[in-house]
Amino acid sequence: MSQNKFPDGWDESKVQQVIAHYGEQSEDQASLEEEAGAESSETVMNIPRDLVPKVRELIAKHQT
């Protein structure tokens, strides 16, 4: 039997709390949480995988 490995600061209890939070969340609550997490200066989009390195390069240049 394999043991679960958790990120630093996480344990079985924390995982169960997160599962409970999202398991009990309504669709409206989930939408509000998602909207609150996105900054107005950012956007989410799908891009072809082969363009990911170029996009990362452009972001890195923009941030410097």
C-alpha positions, 0 to 999 in steps of 0.5 A, spaced: 500 500 500 502 506 498 502 512 502 500 519 500 505 525 499 502 532 501 505 538 499 508 542 505 503 544 510 498 539 508 496 533 511 490 528 510 485 533 515 487 539 510 485 535 504 478 533 507 477 540 509 478 542 501 474 536 499 468 538 504 468 546 502 468 544 494 463 538 495 458 543 499 459 549 494 453 551 490 454 553 483 453 560 484 458 560 490 463 557 485 462 562 480 463 568 485 469 564 488 472 564 481 470 571 479 473 573 485 480 570 484 481 573 477 484 580 477 482 585 472 488 586 469 489 578 467 485 574 462 485 566 461 485 563 454 486 557 451 492 557 446 496 551 442 501 547 446 506 549 441 505 556 443 506 555 450 514 556 450 513 563 446 507 565 450 512 564 457 517 568 453 513 574 452 510 574 459 517 574 462 520 579 458 513 583 460 515 582 467 522 585 467 
